[in-house]
Amino acid sequence: MASGARVAGNLPAELTSFVGRRGELAEVKRLLAGSRLVTLTGVGGVGKTRLALQAAAGLRRAFRDGVWLVQLDQLRDQALVAQAVAGALGLQDRAGYAPAAALAEYLAGRQLLLVLDNCEHVVDEAAKLADQLLRSAAGLRVLATSRESLNITGETVLAVPPLAAPGAGRLTVAELARFPAAGLFVERAAQVMPGFALTEANMAAVAGICRRLEGLPLAIELAAARLPVLSPEQIDTRLGDRLGLLTRGGRARPARQQTLRASIEWSYELCGPAERLLWARLSVFAGGFELDAAEGICADHRLAADQVLELLAALAGKSIVIAAQGRGVARYRLPETLREFGQERLQESGEDAALRRRHRDWHERLARQVDTDWLSPRIAELTARLHREHANVNAAQDFCQTEPGQAEAGLRIALHVWLFYYWISGYVSEGRYRLDQVLAGAREPTVWRARGLLLASFLAAMSGDRGAARALLSDGTALTGKLNDPATRAFAAWVAGHVCLFAGDLTQATAYFEDGLTVLPAAVRGRARAQMLTSLVIAAGMAGDEERAVACSREIAELTKAGGEYIRRWYNAYPLWALGATAWRQGDLDRAADLEQESLRLLRDDRMGTTFCLEALAWIAASRHQYERAAVLLGTATGLLQSIGTTLDSHQAMAGHHRDCEHQARQALGETAFHAAYHRGLELPSGDAVAYALQQPPAKPPKKPPAPAVSDAAPLTPREMQVARLISGGRSNRDIAAELVVSQRTAENHVEHILTKLGFTSRAQVAAWVTASRPDGEGRLVSRSPVSGRLCPGGRVQASGVEAVPGE
């Protein structure tokens, strides 16, 4: 086909800019080079149609007989799919021929790309027709979009993800602008509010909008459309009701895309009754779920457990449920907007309270299992699961707080999970809040209430709230005295010991821990005894009592030897810390550093234990006159304590050593240098802080996408330069392949590499770049500025200087 000939087809002109998706565009083209049927799947509003049209536009010159779009969204009768395709191709009905047969005859011998858009509601007939046409027409390729795959032989499926959106954390304006989700919001915002730009003032709100909407393009565009009446900050605040807020789309959009709700209802209507029921019930989960939880919570007389896997697969196939593999387990989730829609359906059905109760019961059983199996070989698996289910455990506790009569169940959950969540994971503030809420409702004088009061005292002491800690300890101890439960009496002694420990009274703390060991029945050889000994070894280490620390360490090792590697590692770490602290007090600094670093390696997943190690390593560094290192380590420990929700003032047994260390470092470095080092440690991410303490290189941050610019060095290989010149001459990929005697796929790959290297999005930009450049003496291109005419080595022609035609 001559390069100047009109390209056949019926693709619509794009009225808005196409943002991001460079990787997906290249992947669609690559897949079409090797597969005759490529289906783009994804949740409604993710941008499947726009991506397909952009990719198809970029491939128009590769198909002699054109690229043809068939829009199936308004079709309601599956029997009319073939007629819709024929109509898009401009074919008249042929008497005596079935539409499919007529299409097959017409397409035979033609080289053509057919874009079947929105197949999900007619998927059976679309699949049947695509299969028939592909078998009859060797030159045909099909690019389909659907919320579920066509599921026929030869199909390649590409799941279209949402646009990359920022997570929580601080970003600069430039860093936020690199996220395609933010770029889309800003571009669409500028269309309704000319002059809108990303600034320091609005960037937090824009980031929040993109994060809450999970990078879903339709939702982001609908949010931007609200700017004439709401500020970005107001939009961000109101996005708790996504389905109510995002209701204003362009009139030219299909009806299902004019509101987010309509788009989701379209998906809901395509589901069968059992799929709709499971969708609604799955909305009870927060932060994802796994198959056993879905079966255990969602199945009943209306939905058999053995149906759940098949229905999950169906919902995943329809892009309603997102499945992800990780560490040997498949985990599922509903995108938040679809979960919100499912919750509405669940409330309408009257099942909401019953499902939330079943959800609570299932996660309470998980929490109890972690508690009872703490010293078993399974604990690593159980705590990993508990970590994954943190959001669901919180949702279960929310139910207990808000549902009348359920407070004691919430108290039980808190007491089952406290060691893993509130100590190891460092959720101290969360623990105090949960206990305050459920203790207010669980007023009966039970063992659970006594232990809840005592645990609340422990967490208050950890937070430095000594007044509250003493009051709660008094109430908890008084109630314990009325109960005939040795385990609760031992727990009261353990808490009292920690109230003293955090206040810096090591002697009294040690006495309480020893009392607790005496109170525990001799037959109790489980977690309670191991925990009492661990606390005693910490007190011994702080007091410099090596003999007691060694004796406790041996008994801990004996108690936990059957617990598997995870539990042995955790219980071994604190004795190592204690021995390191005693070695430091004795002046054996090399041994102290080795012990503390080994403890840190074992405790790096324990946030509270990590602060102990960072503190001790700072003291050791100061004793070695490594004052800058000591200041950095003090900063890292302080930062980690702040992230947990506590301060050094709540740990008086360590605070004195901290202050001595800080004083030495200030004196040696001077105020300016000390503050610089201290704040460097304060700002270190936890992973880098641990690496610094272990004297390892910091973890490499994830690579940022390269800036769309051309280097001063030769940006293109000689072959790519040859292809660029042919593009400048108006040659199609087919023409380039013929002239260079390579396959068309190779030519397409060269073109994609050129666009990527130069940071361009169209062939017209490449042509302008070549025209504005000349080769220098070393074979590099030296571009002339389109404004000044100056020679710019490796320079880039701004897109504004070129009238870019989409896809050409």
N, C-alpha and C positions, 0 to 999 in steps of 0.2 A: 504494500500500500504506500503510495507516495506520501511524503511527509506533509505536503501542503493540502492534501485532500481533506474534505470535511469528515470528522469522526462520527460514525453512526451511533445512535443510542438515544435515550430519553432521560438521562440523569438531570435532576433539577439543579438550577444554580443555587449555590450556597449564599444565604443572606447574612449569616453571622460567621465570625472567625472560628476556626477549628483550633482548640487549645489542647496541648499535650499530646499524648498517645503516639509519640514517634516510635517507641518500641513496638507497640501493638500494630501500628501501620506496617512496619517492616515485616513483622511476623505474619500478618495476613497475606502480604504479597509473597512471602517465602512459602507459606503453606499452599497457596494457589499454584505456585510453580510445580509443586510435587503432588498435589491432590486435586482431583476434579470436582470435589464437593467439600467446601469448608463451611461449617456452621458456627456462627458467633452466638454464644449463649450468655446469659446473665440476667440479673434481676431487672425488673422494669425500671426504666429511667437511668440505667447505667451508661447508655450511649451506644448501644449496639448498632442502631440504624445509622447514626452519624459516622461511626467508624467504618461501617460497610460502604457508605457512599463516598467517603474520603478515599478509602482504598481503591474502590472501583474507578473513581475519577483519575487516580494516578495510574491506572492500568488501561485506560481507554485506547491508547495507541497500540497496545499489545494485541488487540482483538480486531481483526479485519472487519468483522461484521457488527462490531459495536458492543456496548455495554448497556443492558436494558434492565430497568427497575420495574419490579412487579410489587405493588403495594397491596398487601392482603389484609390490612388491619380492619377495613370496613366490611370484609366479606363475612357473611354469616352462614352460608351453606357450603359445606365441604365439596359438594358435587360441582361447584362453580370455579374451583381452583384452576383447572385447565383453561376455562374461558377467560379468566382474569389474565393468565399468562399470554394467551393469544391476543387479547385486547391490548396489552402493553406492547406487544410486538407489531400491532397494527394489522393483524390478519383478519380477513373476513371469514365468516362461517362458510364451511365447504359442505355442500349437500352430500350426504352419504358417508361422511367421515365423522368418527367420534373425535371430539376436540383433542384428546391426547394423541391419537393417531395422526391427526393433521399436523400437530406441533412436531411430532417426531419426524414426519416427512419433510417439513419445512426446515428443521434444524440440521438434518443430515447434510454433511458437506460444508456446513457453515462453521466459522470460528467466532465464538460469541461468548460473552460472560452474562449470565442471568443472575440478577440480584433478587432473591425471594425474601421480601421484608415482612417481618411479623407473622411467622408461620405457626405460632404456638396454639392458636385456637382451631387451626385446620391442619394440624401436624400430620395426621394419618394420611390424608389425601395429598398433601404437599410432598411427603416422603415417597409415596407411591408414584407420583408423577415425576419427581426428580430422578428416581431410580430408572423409570422407563425411558426418560429422555436421555439420560447419560449413557444408557446401554445402546441407544439408537444413533446418537450423534457424537462421534469421536472428538469433534472440535469444540464441544460444549463444556464450559465450566460453570459451576453454580456456587454462588456465595449467598448463604442463607442467614437470616437472623431469627432467633426464636428463644423463648424462655426455657425451652427444652430441646434436646437434640432430635434430629430426624431419625436417628437410629437405623441407618441402612448401611449396607456393605460399601466400603470405600470412603465413608464420611470421616473427615477430620474435624474435631471439635476444638474451638478456642474459647475458653471462658473469659469474658471481658470483665476485668476487675473495676471497681470504682477508681476514681482519680486519687493519686497519692495525696494524703492530707496530713497536716502537722499533728503530732501527738502533744501531750502535755509537756511543758517546759518552756524555757525562755528562748526566743529567737530574735534575730535582727530583722529589719524590714527586708533586707536583701535575701536572707535565708528563707523567710516566709514566701517571698515572691517566687522562689524556685519550685514551690509545690504547685502542681497543676491545678489542684482544687482551688487554691487561693487565686491563681491566675485566671481561672474561669470566673470566679466571683467578681474579681476586679473588672474584667472585660465586660461582663454583662451589666455590672453596676454602672459603668461609664456610659452604657447605651441608654439607661433610663435617667441617669444624673450626669450629664456631660461635665467633665472635669474631675470626676471621682478618681482618686488614686489611693494607693496603699501608703499609709503614713504611720509614724510612731504613735499618733493619737488613736488610730482605729485598728491597728494591727492585732491587738489582743482580741477584739471582738470578731474580726474577720477570721482569725485562727480558730476561735471558739465555734463560729458558724460552720466552718469546713469540718472541724473535728466532730461536732455533734451530728452533722449530716453524713458523716462517714465517707466523704468524697463522692457522694452520689450526684452525678451531673444534673439530672432533672431537679432534684431538691435544691441544689445550689442555685440554679437559674431562677427557680421560683422564689427563693429567698432574696436574691438580688432584685427581683421585680418589686419587692416590698419597700425598697429604699425611698421612693418618693414620699412615703408616709411614716416610715420608721427609720431610726438611725441604726447603724450596725450593732450598737450596744443593745438597743431594744430588741432587735431581731434575735440576737444571741440569747437574751434573757427569756424570750417568749418561745424558744424552740423546744421547751418541755412539751408543748402541744404542737408537734410537727404537722399532724394531719389537719388541724384547724387553721394553722397559720399559713401554710403553703398552698393557697387556693387561688392564686392569680397567675394564670399563664396567658400566653399570647392567643388571640382568637383564631389564628391560623393553625395552631397546633391541633392534632387529633384530639377528640374529646377526652380520651383516656389520659392525655398528657397535660391537660389544662389545670389539673390539680394533682397533688401527690396522692390524695385519697383515690381519685379515679383510676390512676395507674395501678394502685394496689388492688382495688376492687376488680379490675380487669384480670389480674392474676388469680384472685380468689374465685372468680366465676369459672375459670378454666380447671379448677380442682374438683375432684369427685367428693362425695359426702364424707368418706372416711379421711381423705386428705385434709378437708376443711376442719374436721373435728380434731385431727392431730395438730394442725397448725395452731388452732386456738389453744389447745392444751400445752403445746410447747412454749407458749408465751409466758408460762409461769417461771421458766428458767431465766436466770440473770447471768450474763457473761459466758454462756455456752453450756454444753451438756454432753454426756456420752451415752452410748446406746443402752447400757444397763439402767441408767437413771431414767431415760425416756420410757423404757419398758416397765420399770418399777413404779413410775408415777403416773404415766398417761394411760396405761392399759387398765381395762375393767370389763364389765359385761357388755359394753358397747364397742369396745376396741380390744381385740385379743392381743396378748403380748407378742405372739408370733407374727402378727401383722405389722408391728411397728417398724421393723427393719425395712420391709418392702415399701412401706409408706414414706419412710425417711428418704429412701432412695428416689422415690417418685418426686417428693418435694425438692430434693437436691437437683434432680433432673429438670425441674421447672424453675430453678434458680430462686427458690423461696428459702430453702435451708442451705447454708454454706457449710461444707465439710472441709476439714483440714486434718492432715496427718501430722503427728508429732510424737517422737519418742515412743513409737510402737503402739500408739492408740489413736483412733479416729475421734475427733471432737467436732461437734456441730454447733451452729448458732443461727438464730434468726437475726438478720440486720435489724437495727433498732426500730426503724419505721415499720417494718413488717411485724415485729414483736408488739409494738403499740397497737397496730390494727388487730392482731390476734387477741390481745387483752380485751379489746372492746367486744369481740365476738364471744370471748369466754364469759364476760360479765353479762352479756345479753342472754347467754344460755342458762345462767343461774348456777353454773358449776364453779365459779371463781373461788369461793371459800373452801369448797371440798378439795379442789386441786391444790390450793396453797397449803392446806393441811397435810395432804399426801406428800407434797414437796418438802414441808417441814419435817415430817416423820422420816422420810428417806435420808435427809441430810443429818438429822439427829442420830440415826443409826450409824452413819459414817463417822460422825464425831465420837460416838461412844466406842466404836471399834478401834479408832486411833488411841483412845484413852486406855482401853483394856489390853490392847496388844502392843503397848509402848515398848516393851522389852522383847518383842518377838522378832524373828527374822523378816517378817512382812512389813515392818514399820517404815522402811524406806519407800516401799510402794504406796502404803497408806498415807504417809505425809505428803508424798508427791501428789496424790489425788486430792488431799485436803487443800493443798496449795492451789491446785487448778480450780477447786470448787469454792474459793474464798467468797466470790460474789454471790454464789448460791447460798452459802451458809449465812451471809449477811441478810439475804432476802428471807431466809427462814426465821432469823431473829427479828426482822422487821414484822413478820406476821405475828410472832409471839408478843411483840410490844403493842400491836394495834388491835389484836383480836381479844375480846374479853375472855378471861379464864385461862389464857395460854402463857402467862408470865413465868410459871415455874418451868415449863418446857424450855423457854428461852434461857432461864438460869442454868438448866442442865446442860444445854449446848455450850454456854460460856465456860462452864467448869470442865467440860470434856476437851475443849480446844485451847485452853488458856496457855498451856506450856508451849505449844507450837506457834500459835498466833501472837500472843501477847508478850512472850519472852523471846523465843527464837526469832520470830519474824519482826518483832519490835512494834506491834500495833498497840502500844500502851494506851494512847488516847482513845482509840476505838474500844478497847476493853473497858475502860472506866465508864465510857458513855453507855455501853451495852448493860453493864452491871447496874448502873444508876437507874436505868429504865426498868429492868425486870425486877429489881429489888423493891421498887415502888409498888409493883403489882403482886409480888409473891410474898405475902405477909404471914403465912402460916409458919409456926416455929418448927420447921423441919431441918433435917441434916443439910438439905440443899440450900436453904436460906442461911444457915450458919456458915457453910463453906463459901457462899456468895459474899457475905459480909467480910469474911477473912480475905478472900481474893481481892475484893475492892480495897481493903486496907493495904495489901501488898502493892497493888498498882498505884495507889495514892502515894505510898512511900517512894516508889520508883520515880514518880513524877516530881518529887520534892515537896509534896503537900503533906507536911508532917502532922498538922492539926487534924486533917481529915483522916489520915492513916491511924492516928491514936484513937480517935473517936470510933472508927469502924472496927478497929481491933478490940476495943472495949465491948462493943455491942456483940461482935462475933464470938468473943471469948465467953461472955455471959450466957449467950444462948447455947454454946457448946457445953458449958457446965451443966445444963439441964438435960443434956442428951447422953445416953449411954453408948457412945460411939468412939472407940479408941482411935480410929483413923482420922476422925475430925479433930480430936484432941491433939494428935500429932501434927496435923496441918496447922492448928492454931499456934503450936510451938514454933513451927517452921516460919510462919508469917511474923510472929513476934521477934524471932531471930533476925529476920530481914529488916524489920522496922529499926532495930538496933544497928544492924550492919550499915544500912543507908545513912544512919545518923552518926556513924563513925565510932560506935561503942563495940569494939571487937570482942572484948571480954564477955559482955552480957550476951552478945549474939551467939558466941560459942556455947555459952551455958544453955541457951534456949535450944540450939540444935542438938546438943547432947540429951536434953530432956526429951526432945521429940523422939530420938532413937530409943530411949528407955520406954516411952509410952507405946511405941509400936509393938504389937505382939511379935514374939519370936518367929512365928510362922510367916509373917509378912516379909517377903523377900523381893517385892516388886518395885514399881516406880517410886512409891512413897519413900522407901528406904534409900534407894539410889539418889533421889533428889535431896534428901536430908544430908547424905554424905557429901554430895557435890557442894552444897552450901557450906558445909563444915570445912571442906578443903579450901574453898575461896577465902573464908575467914582466916584459916591457918596460914594461907599464903600471904595475906595482907599483914598478918602479925609476925611473919617471919618464922613460924613454927614448922620447920622442915620435917621433924619427926612425925608430928600429927598429920601433916600433908601426905607423907609417904604411906602411913598406915591407912588413911582413908582411901588413897589411890588404889591400894591393893584390894581392899574390900569392894570398891566400885568395879574394878576389873573382874572380880569373881562374880559379882551380881549380874553383870551385863555381858558375860562371855557368850551366852546363847542368843544374844539379841541381833546378830547380823552385823555386817560391816558398818552400816550407817549409825547404829546406836552405839557400837563400841567406839567409833570415831568421835562422836559427840561427847560421850562420857569420859573419854580419855583426854579430851582437849582441856577441860577445866583443871584437872590435876597438873597437866603440863604448865598451864598458866600459873598455878600456885607455886610450883617448883621453880619456875622462872622468876617469880617475884621474890622468893626467898633467896635464890642465887644472886639476884641484884642487890638485895639488902646485905648480903655477905661479901659483896665486891667482886664476885666471879662473873664479870660482864660478858665474856664470850659465851659461857654456858647459859647465862640468862637470856642473851639474844637468840641463841639457837632454840631454846625451849619456847620462848614467846613466838618466834616465827613459825615453829612447828605447830603450836597451838592455833595460831592465826590461820594456817593452811587448813586445819581441821574445822575451824569455826567460821570460815568466811561466809557461810550461809546463815550464820546466827548473828544478827545485827547487834544484840546486846553484848555477846561474847567478843565480837570484833572490836567494840569500843574498849573493852578491858585490855585487849592485846595492843591496840594502837597507843593507849595510855602508857602501858609498861614499856613499850619500845621507845617512846619519847623519853621516859626517865633514863633508860639505858643509854640513849644517844647523848643526853646531857652529861651523864657520868663519864662518857668517853670524850667530852668536850666537842661533840658534833652538834653545835648549837643551832645551826640553820636547820639541820635535819630534825632536831628536837622540836623546833618551832613549827615546822610543817606538820609533823605528826600530832602535835597538840591541836593544831587547826583541824586535821582530819577527824580526830576523836570528837572534838566539839561539834563539828558539822554533822557527824553521824548521830550524836546524842540529840541534836536539835531535830533531825529528821524523824527520830523515834517519838519525840514529844516530851523530852525531859532535858535536864541540864546537869552539869557537874555538881551543882549545889545539892542535888538529891543523892549524891554518892560521896558522902563526907569521908568515908574511909580512903577514897582515892584523891579527894580534893586537895588534901594537904600536900601530897606528892606532886600533884599537878601544879599547884602554886609555887612550890620550891623549884620545879623544873622551869616554869615560866620565868621566874625571877632570875635564874641563872642565865637563861637564854637572852633575856632583855639586857642584862648587864654586859654580856659578852658581845652582843650584836649591835646594841643601840636601838632606840625606839623605831627608827625608820626601817632598818633592815629586819627587825623582829616582826613588825607588822606586815611587811611584804611577804615574809616566809609563812607567817601564821595564816594570812588570808589566802595564800596560794593553797595551803592545805585545806582551809575551810571550803574552798570552791571546788576541790577535786571530787569528781564522781566517785562513788563508793568503790567501784572496780579498780579505778586508777589509784585510789588511796591504799587499797590492799596491795596492789602491785608495788607502789612506792615503799610501803612498809617491808615488803619481802625483797626489796631491792631488785625487782624485775622491771623490764620495760613496760610502759603503760599499754593497755589494750588499744589497738588501732581503732579509731572511729570509723564508722561505715563511710565508704566512699561517696562523696557527693557527685551528682551528675556533672560532667564537664561543662564548663561554660561554653555557649555557642560562639566560639571564636576560632580563628585560624592562627596557628603558630607561625613564628618567623621562619622556622625551618620549612623545607618543602612539604606542603600539606598533602599533596597527592603523589602517588607513584607515577612513573612514566605512562603506564597503561591507563591509569585513572585520568591522567592529564589528556591523553588521547581521546578517551570517552567524553571528557568534559568539552573538548573542542567540537566533537560530533554533536553533543547536545546543543552547543551554541549555534551549530549549523541547522538546527531544527530537526535532527534525525530522531526517529522513534527507536525504542529498544530493539524492535525487529530489524530496523535498518542498521543499527550499530552492530548487532550480532552478525548480520550478513557481511558487513564491510570488514569486521575484524576476524571473521571466520571462527566464531565461538557460538556456543548455544545461547538461546534467548535468555535462559535463566542466568547464565554467567553475566550477560550484559545487564540484566536487572540488578544483580548483586553489585556490580561496579557502580551503578547509578545510586543505589542505596548507600554504599560506602562514601561516595562523594558528598551526598547530602548530609550525612552524619558528620564527616570531617569538617565540612565548611559551615555547619550549623544552619543550613538552609532547609526550607520546607517545599520548594518548588523548582522545577527545571528552569523556569524563567529566571530565577535568581542565579542559578549556575551560569546561564547564558550571559547575564549581565556582568557577572564576576569575570568571566573569561574575556568579554569585550573590553572591560575596563582595566585589563591587566596586560602585562607583557612579560615574557620570560627574561629573568636576569641571566647573568653570565654563568651561573651555576645550575641553571635549569629550574629555579624556583619562579613562581609567579610573583610579580611585584604589582600590586593593585594601585590604581589611581583613585584618590578620593573623589567621589561623585560631586562633592561640593567645591573643594579647593583645587582639585587636579594634582595635588601632591602625590608623589610616589610613596606608597605605604607597604613595606615588605610584609607579605602574608596578610594584607589588609582585607577587610570585609566590606562589601557593598551593602549599605543599609537597605532593608526591605522596603523602606518608604521611597527609595529611589527607583523602585521597579514596580511596575504594575503586574503583580503576581496573579496568574490565572490558576485557580485551584486544580491541583493534580497535573498541571502541564509543566 
